[in-house]
């Protein structure tokens, strides 16, 4: 059963990767170049309010009325208060690994995230491409984070 589930997960990651190829682009800000999961309008993490995960304990769609440009991408928020919190400390609220699927990064690929599949570990936000993938990733999040960090360092060169 685990093998069957792993095959489904791998198939899902492969499908997410094919979609991601059009969404994952480099966003530049100053001399620092980072990869973020952005759409064709340069909006980060599909327009979700990254602060809402921390403050409200759940994802919320952001509004173009409350946006902030950071690292060459537009970040959207559900309120001016959330935008202001982000603008003061974006590194504290931005998802790890550019908002790409943390499980995909651990596997060495850029996969488009599902903002509804998320976890906060040690005060950092991690997105995954599916809720099933999140369950798999959460079986050993610390090991997966270390593995993803190693891969992220190589992928984001």
Steps between C-alpha positions, in 0.01 A plus 500: 500500500783740582658423162169571326460826691860598417429441128192722522703766682777483239244525219345800673837666540580438132168657398561796731847542350364524148258772613774669700730549206290794390460639852847472649709794385775699652402815680782740556534767758815705513811285480331201659332259256256250640247265354140539605185323401337779301231507236503666159402832667803477731280432806660282769339182634186531290397819676465347845569711807810345655445686829157338544658160567677644804240746631173328410625140504363436151558607141313798360494641151664841478362805321671712235392795716749392769818412319871539556789446262786297641781320324350598164164333564160636603378365833130538582334525839149480644544825691720806530609376844633175349674691221664726755623206710649339191664822382686533831631142507436318171753226578296409809181441301610390152471125446820299492641382170345785306151374570556195279389159622736409787465129418583568136807698599610209723468281189701749294218655296307826491132416544213746519356515853145459614466787751243290687766230569723666756683463828689726735808336648727689739334828403549452124230448237524202264264439209444169322340415168216295647343407830606136450855618433486708817399193704796311354735796560382538862601145587852630549498877447842573650677248277302627201595860579870414521481307173304781334749761622788307346312469171383864513855621534595302187183582302504870570859553381 
